[in-house]
Structures are given as structure tokens and as C-alpha cells.
Amino acid sequence: MKAIFVYDHNYLKSDEGIIYSSGAFNSSSWERYLEHFDQLTVIGHNVDFDQDLRRYNVVSHPKVSFRFFKPIKSLKSFVINLFKNDKSLKELVKSHDALIVRIYSEYAFQAIRIAKMLDKPYAVELVGCPWDAYRAHQSFKAKLIAPYSYFRLRRAIWKCKFVLYVTDQFLQSRYPTKGRHIGASNVMLTEPSSDILTKRLDNIKKLELSNEPLNIGVIGKVDVKAKGIGILIKALGQLNISFKLHIVGPGNQDFLKPIIKKYELEDSILFHGKLMAGEQINVFLDSIDLYVHPSMQEGLPRSVIEAMARACPVLASSIAGTPELLHQTYLHQPGNHNQLSEKINYIYRNLGNLSAMALENFEKAKNYYPEKLNDKRKSFWGEFYEFSKAVSKNV
């Protein structure tokens, strides 16, 4: 039994033919599917690779092959690339026994249409909300697209027989289904050692007794405005506190520079570039005092869960499924830099609260340890495999 996986994700291919992920995927990411299916074909985008591949995870796997299509980023590329690749995508779906799509993705919708036409079984992983994503953009065009995308996805999810949501409640309520469904985050945690919490609490005590600046961290593509990094910088610019902001993520910094200059924060902000998912991110999270996630579009933010698993205190926007992770005390309205500024200022003036935040986050993150999520995923993908096998036998 062979499955095809479709998602708008960027991959990097070295001269030696090794495939790397631009995000959090790694070679073990495919095991949740390969535990049931014999082979997997991954559809994505190939981008020019960074020479420093140490910052990227290898996703090559002996049972996984990759096919790359041009990304769809505009109406013109939609018309050219989607229809140009329609025949190739149809041949791929036809030659496989089952389709797995991760949405939101234009190629995913195209693949679903083809699967229906060919009577191929398909499952959806819903990882984000297009309504929030498009509404977070500044352009008028994006705001016009938002309602269409919302109703398009609602219709697709309602009719889908197998849906995996990354949230426990939010996406389920906004995009319900009459099919088989579960809630299971796509986070890939490494269960932390038993002394992580102890070290965090010790560091908080040291911070309380010192005059050191508050080390604040944020992870996200710096050139994507919807990640809210500009909002965070504005919030910090309004405060008279001692801090260092550490920004991790790829992308062009140009749109942030005027904001940094306006608030004269050049000496208080450090850009670390992209760090490899896993150990490098964990080391970063262990080095900061407070993680802030000001995003204006999400499903369930992986980086927040990763920070919580390192017993890191977190402030975040109340977007999408984030309220499932954090108490409302630590949430601000998406895009509201004044509210975020007040939250940060309160933390800075009351450092003793960091210990309670660390304890609460560390315990909550246990719900996302691999042993719990893997059982959910195994049951879900096992059922989808059996359904796909039955369909294949009847064809």
C-alpha cells in the first residue's frame, strides 16, 4: 500500500541529493504514516538551498520519495502552476492507494478534487485557519479572499471521512466534520530530562536577585508580518525596562528595521537566524527567561508547546488554539501591542510570577509528549489504512 502526502512545504536538496526541511520536519516525521503504509511520496516545493545545511533537518528516508512543484503565491502562479501540474498530480494520485493532505494548501485542494474523481480515499490534517491567516494580512485582496477560503475549507472538512485536527477544540468548532476525527498536535517533542524544571526555577531565582536584563525570545519567519514580531518590538519600545530580545528565524529583516530604529532598540535586539528544530531550539529556549508568541495566524503553535516543555514562561496572542495552552492572564489580543506591552511590563515588575508560570507550563506540556500523541495518531492512521485497503480491494 502506497500513500501520497501533499502539503505546501519548502524542501532543500543538496548536490548529493539529500533532502532537507525548511521547517520542523525530520526523517522520523514520516514514521506515523509508514507504520501503516509501505511507501510514501511527498509533494512539496524545492527552494534554493542555504550552504549552511547544519541549520536544517534531514528528511530523506529510504521509503520516501519526493516530487517538487512550483509554489503558488499569486493568482498568476495559481493559473500557471496549478493547471500546469494538474496532469502530473493526477498521475501521482492515481498510482497511489491513498492520499494524505495537510491544509491549508492549494495543491492539497487540487489533490482532493482528483481523489474524489478517481474514488481514492483521502485524509486531511488541518493545521491552520485560512480565515485568520488572510485577515492577518494588510492587503485588501487578502481580506477579500478570507471569506471564500473559510467557506471552501468548511465544505471540504465537513465532507471528509478522516480529519486530524492539531487543536482539541478551536479548529473543530470552526471547521466541523461528520467523519472520523481526532485532535492531535503535530508538534514533535523530545521528552525533557527530569532536571529541566529544576534548572529553570534556579535560573528564575538568580534573575530575581540580579540586575541582568530580561532575556526575551521569539521564533518565526522575520519577513512574515503575520508572525507578529513587529508587534512585539512595538510593545517593547513603549517600555522603560532592561531587556534583550532574541529573534530566531529565517527571512529578510528589512521591514523590522524601521520599527527598531523608531524605538532606538538597535542595541537591545539580536537576530540569530534559523536554528535547527530539536536540540538547537531547545538550547535557545533554555537560554531565555520569557518566550513571547505574538502571532496573528495559527492552528496550535508548536513553538509555544516546545517552550512550555522546557518550563519556559510564555506570553502569547489569543489566536486560534493558543488559549488551549495558556491561561488568559498570559494572552493578549492579536495585533494589540499596547496590551502585550502591559503584559511584559507586569512580568518584569513581578519576576516572582515566572516560577508559577514555569511550573504550570511544564505540567501542561506533558499532554503533548510523544507517548500520548503517538497512541492517538497510531489509532487514527491505522483506521485510515484499513479503510484505504478495503477501498483498494473493491476497485
N, C-alpha and C positions, 0 to 999 in steps of 0.2 A: 504493500500500500504506500502510495506516494502522495505527499501534500505539497501545496504551493502556498507561500507566505507573502502577502503583499502589504507594503507599508512605505510611505514617503520618507525614507530614511537615507541619509548620506553615508556612503561607504568609501573607503580609500583603498586603492590597490597598488601595492608596491611593484617594483620592477621584477621582483621574484615571484609575483603572482599571489602573494599573501594578502588577504582581505582584512581591513581594519574597520572598526566602527567609529563614527564621529561622535557618538554618544555613549550610552551606558551598556550597550550590548557587549557580550563576550562570547567565546566559543561554547560556554555552558548554557547560554541563553536558549539554545535550540533543543536542549535535552527534554524540556517539558513536552515538546512535540514528538521528538524522536523516541521517547519512551513508548510511544504507541505506533507511530508511522516509521516505515523503513528508510525513507529518504525525504529530504525537504529541499525545495527550490525557493530561494529568496529573491524577491523582486524589490529593487531599490534604485538609488541614484549613485553613480560613480563621480566623485569630485576630485579635483587636483589634490594630490596628497602632500602633506607637510613633510619636509625632510626629517623633522624630529618625531619619528614614529613612536618614541618612548612614551609619548603622551596619549597614545591611543591603544585600545584593546584589540587584540586579535580575535576575529570572529570566524576565521576559516575552520572548517570541520570536515572530516572525511565523508560524512553522509549528507553534507550540504553543498549545493551548487548555487551560484549567483548569476542573475541576469539583470543588467542595468538599463534603465530607460531614462530619457531626459526629464528633468524636473518640470513641473507645471507651476509657474509663478505669476502668470498673467493670462488674460483672455486669449492673446495671440498664441502663447505656448500651449494653452488648453486646446485650441483648434488644431495646431500643427502636431504637437507631440502625442496627444491622446488618440487622435484618429490615425496618425501615422503608425502607432504601436498597437492599434486595435487587433490587427491580424495576428501579430506575434503573441499578444496576450491571450487571444482566443485559442491559439495552438497550444500554449502552455497550460491553460486551464483544462483543455480537452485531454491532454496527455497525462493529467494527474487525477487521482481518485477523490481528492478533497481540497477545498480552498479555505485558507485562514487569512482574514484581513484584519489589519489594525487601522482604526479610523480615528482621526479624520484624514482621508487620503483620496484624491481624485482617481488614482489608478485602482484603489480598493473598490470604489463605487462601480467603476467600469468592469472590474473582475466579477463583482456580484451580479451585474446585469448579464454577463456572459455565462456565469454558473447557472443562473436561472434558465437561460435559453437552452443550455446543454443538460439540464437536470442534474447538476453536480451539487453535492452537499457543501454547505459553507458555514463557517462560524465567524463571529465578529468579536474582536477585542475593542471595547470602547474606552479610549484613554483620555479623551478631552471633549470639550464642548465648543462647537463652532460658533454658537451664538456669542459666548463670552470672548472667543478669540477675535472674531470680526468686530465686535463692539469696542474692543480694546484698541483697535487701530484708530489713527487720527483721520484717515481719509474718508470722504463722503461715500465713495464707491464701496468700501468695506462695510460700512453701516447699512448700505442698501442690500448687500449680499447676505447679511446676517439672518433676516427672516427666512429667506429661501433656503439657506443651509440648515437652519433649525428644523423646518418642516420636512425637508428632504431626509434628514437623519432620523427624525421621529418615525417617519413612514418606513424607512429601511429597518430600523431596530424592531419596531412593532411586529413586522412580518418575519423576522429572523428566528430560526428554530434553536440556535445556540448563541448566547451572548455572555461574554465575560466582561464585567464592569470593573474598573480599577477602584471604584468607590464602594462604600457599603450602603449609601443612601442617595447621595446627590444625583449622580447620573441616572440611577434607576428611576428616580421620581421625574426627572426631566425628559428622559427617553425610555419609557417603559416598553416591555416586550411581553408577548404572550407565549414565548418559547422558554426553553430550559435556560436558566441563568444563575450566575454566582457573582459575588463581589470578592475580588482578589487583586490587590495592588500588584503592579508589575515591577515593584522595587526588588532589587537583588542584594539583600543584606548579607554581610558576613557577621554571624553572631559574635558580639564583642566579648572580650575576656572579662572575667569577673571583677578585675580591678579598675575598669574604666570609670565606673561611678565614683569609686574612692578617689581616684586621681582628679576627677572633675571637682569634687567637693573640696579637696585640698587646695586646688588652684583658685577656687572661689574665695576661700578664706584668705589666701595670700593677696588676692586682688583687693579685698576689703581693707586690708592693713597697709596697703601700699599706695603710692601716688601715681602708679602706672596708668597710662591711657587705656580706655576700654577698647579691646580688640573686637571689631565687628566684622562679620564675614557675610558674603552673598555669593551665590553661584548662579550663573546664567549667561547666555549669549549677550555680550555687551552691546551689540548693534541691533538687538530686538527690543524696541521700546516697550512692548507689552510685558517684558520681564520686570519692568518697574525699577530698574537700577537708577534711572534719572530721578524717580520719585524719592528713593532713599537718600540720594545726595542732597536733594532739596530739603528733606526733613532734617538731615544732619546740619545743613547750612544755617538753619534757624536757631541752632543750639549753641550755648556757650559751655561746652564740655570738652574734656580731653579724650580724644579717640583716634584710632587708626581704622580706616575702612579697607578691608582686603577683598578685592574683586577677583573671582575665579571664573574663567570662561573665555571662549574664542570670540573673535569678531572685531570689527573696526570701532575704535573708541571715539571717533570724531564727534558724534552727536552729544557725547557726555562732556567733552572738553569745555564748551561754553558755560555749562552749568557749574562745573568745578571752578572755572575762573571767576564766575559771578560771585560765588560764595568764598573765594580765596582759600580753597581747600587743597591746593596743589601738594602741600607737604603732609596732608593727612590721608591721602588715598594712594593705595598701591594696587597695581594691576599684575596679577600672577599668570595670566594667560590660561590656556587649557591645562587641566590636570587629569591624569588617567583615573577613570572610575575605579573604585575599590580602595586599595591601600593609600594611594596618593591623596585622595579625597578625605579619607579617614584621618590622615596625619594633619591635613589642613584644618579639619573640624576640631581636632583636639587642641589646635594652637590658638583658637579664638575663644572669646568669652561669651559672645552673643551671635547667633545666626539670625539674619533678617531675610524674609522671603516676601518681597513687595509685589509679586507677580499679579498681573491683571487678566491672565488666562491660564487655566489649569484643568486637570482632571483631579488627580490626587498627587501633590508634589512629592516626587521621590527624594529630592534633596532635603526636604523638611523631615521626612522619616529617617533618612540617613543621619541627620544632625541629632535627632531625638535618640537614636540608638547609641550615639556617643555621649549621651547625657548632656547635650548642649542646650542651654536655654534658647528659646526661639520666639521671635515675633514674626507675624505674617499677615498678609491680607486675608480677608474673609471670603476669597474667591472659591467657587466650586466646592470640592470636597474637603478643603482645608479645615473647616470647623469640626470635621470628624476627628481631627488630630489634636487640636489645641483648644483650650478654654477661651471663651470670648474675651476675657480680660487681656489676652495677648494678641488679639486680632484688630486690624484696622480696616476701614472701608477701602476697597481697591481704588488706587489713584489719589487717595486723600493724604497728601504729605504732611498736612498740619496735624492730623490725628496720629500719624506714625511718629511725628516729632515728639508729641506729648508722651507716647508710649516709651520711646527711647529715653527721654528725659527722666521719666519716672523710674525706669530701671537704673539709670545712672545715679540718681539720688537715693536709691534704695537697693544697694547691691546685695543686701541680705536676702532679698527675694529670689536671687539666682539659684540658691540651693534648693528651694522648693520647686522651682521650675525644672531644674535638672532631674530631681527625683521623679517628678510626675512624667516627664518626657521619657525617661529611661524605662519606666514601667509600661507606658503606653506603647512604646516601640516593640515590646515583646510580642504584641499581636501580629507583627509583620516579620517575625523570624521565619527563616526558610522552612522549618519543620511544620509550621502551621499553614503557610501559604501553599507549600508543596502538596499537602494532602488534598486541599481544595482543588488545585489545578489538576492533580492526577485523576481525581474522580470526574471532573468536567471533561478533560480531553479524552479520557477513557470512554466515556459515553458518546462523545462525538466520533471517535474512531469506530466504535461498534455500529453506530448509525451509518457512517460512511461505508463500512464494509457491507452492511445489509443492502444499501443502495446499489453498490457496485455489483453485487451478486444478481440483483434483479434487472440490471441493464442488459 
